[in-house]
């Protein structure tokens, strides 16, 4: 999600706490911004607090090649307070100065185009897409094309939820009207008319179908043997549901990076929205586990899952979800039996005692001897 954000923006504002200092996620954000070749302005938050240490933040980030301007570098550091608003005007001035130096401009006299920042499925309103306009102007009633779908803009709201009729470059907006939830990170644009939108989406669909058919060509003998070997592997099948599309994709990415030497992980479906009856039916048919992140199943889905004995597990912390999946993958492995020798004895004589069974008179050869253990020799086990 950080990588996607760095790619679609022009200037990165790196917010660092003057109390907590530079954290691992801070360094990750710096790496993504550098990879996208985007300039960084550092906002040091909580600088007004007595235990805040802005200089420590500067020293740490200087080691990441973000040298402050007052130290002879080219990175702007602005102390701010999110609580009182102190330093925010200076931060805005820094952004405007950086934008002027980069000569950032946008064309207003064209149909809007930009990036899908986030998307989700709302029970009351349907598909909701958060769009960032990079060029052009969007108005209510425009036809928006994203991926292989298009729809007419029924309503637009700004970041405060206020209804708007027109949106300009650099504005993030929420749009209603798309027939389905678009993929996060996809480009969108406003089509001239419905005919153009339909023609373009049809061409994209045909390309996808052609690529799928290309992947279903007859396999060679070697590929068939390899597929047969894979069929015998242990496999954990998952269905992922989350509150927003961005979280769903982040979960998919994190899960695919888990070690899969002995147990394979197969994600059957990923999508935003609550756990539905169709998710439970898919899990029942494919013997999968349903994982929900920041969502819960409705009453009908819960009852169906109980009747079909389908596992639904919900989480609010991604690390808890990943730990549970690791445990599930380990649970699929066959038990490995290991034999550990804890003592040795030499049998001298064998005799039978009524009601007691066979007794082995033995001489202990090693210092360890524990009751209720098994004896093993080349002849038999007892």
Secondary structure, DSSP 8 states (H G I E B T S, - for coil): -HHHHHHH-SEEEEEEETTT---HHHHHHHHHHHHTT-EEEEEEETTTSTT--HHHHHHHHHTTT--BGGGT-SBEEEE--TTT-TTHHHHHHHHHHHHHHHT-----SSB-EEEEEEEEEETTTEEEEEEEEEESBEETT-EEEETTEEEE--EEE-TTS-EESEE-TT-EEEEE--SS---TT-EEEEESSHHHHHHHHHHHHHHHHHHHHHTTS---HHHHHHHHHHHTSEEEEEEEEESSHHHHHHHHHHHHTS--SSEEEEEEEEEES---HHHHHHHHHHT-EEEEES----HHHHHHHHHHT--EEEESSHHHHHHHHHHHHHHTS-----------EEEEEEEEETTTEEEEEEEE-SS---TT---B-SS-B-
